[in-house]
């Protein structure tokens, strides 16, 4: 358990510090982009990205998450070096071939839905990134499997820095969202180079292809591919539908709010990404520890997610007014609905990983398909009539359904969780904070409301026992063990 805590904390600390720095920079730049482009052009830019995301699953078909698990399993085996090298080379070749297919499908979809020529050109340019991600994503999967997410996080920071610097120059020179797409491609290329160098240090090379293995790889990764397809469709179908059936402007309003939600889930993503390979190994050697770890992680995630949801709902109007200009006032009601998805996104990601770790990825695929099918059906019915508010409500409903399915699959494990500790105490602290924020919101500016809300929440969490001395001791021990654990040079 000591080594497990140290490894997870190292990956979480590096990942969280890197991604927080990256997200702060990205967040500020995103606000600049939204303001600079205006709702109509930003709506087109968001739709270009949404079209690419819809078919991004084809470029991977679940190979990356499957490879992470297999790298983690094989790396210490007697024949681990040969098996990991063969896996790396074949996944890379296969992903390059799939990336070409994904790019073709994206262009066909843009043409069939009657997108303007300017957007089709942007979608074609953006599709080059899929090829770059084939190499970068394979290398990052290897780094994750070898539990070197600190290296991958550093590469992502380099990517974001390049995007912000080059993208900022492109906006200043008046190149619009085409300039942003080029800046993104250059950032991906830099990230690719950093990850590729790190995988070479692990002894992995771009070796010859073995096509006879590809079918078995695709069969094994198929459940992960279904998950990726369904999640991509669930997260971006509403933006594409808004753009096709409503307007560029409404797409811009919705994505201005939606981008804030994705910024809020960075902590969950970092923690869960760090946990996945480490918890896979831990469960193989000490399966009896899974319930204890699950309870602790659920409590930490809810401690973070619940105040974001309540605070975001109470201050949605102030948030939009503070970050964007009056042109985006219509995004505030959408944000007040969308923000409730945050706790469910935190839970669905972690619980989904636990199901995968238990070797039941087929159940995750089925759960994601059910929730996404509901999302697509209801969005198709309601978005053309009710626009972005329907899209926001369906996003929340989709995640609720997904969490419910994962909870049912893990019901035996979750019966062992002390929900008074994991849920009730964080919820009471959040409700106390929410009351204070609602009371003060009409009288104070947003920064003061956020600061006072965070202070009161911290005090409430401590007084109610949502955060205990044992938690602080646990983090100190894990940090000490991290320092004492020998590190492998990247």
PyMOL commands that set and color helices and strands:
alter all, ss='L'
color gray80, all
select helices_A, chain A and resi 2-54+56-59+63-74+80-112+117-126+128-145+149-172+176-201+211-245+248-264+266-285+287-314+316-323+326-328+331-338+341-357+361-386+388-409+411-414+419-440+446-463+469-484
alter helices_A, ss='H'
color red, helices_A
deselect
rebuild
show_as cartoon
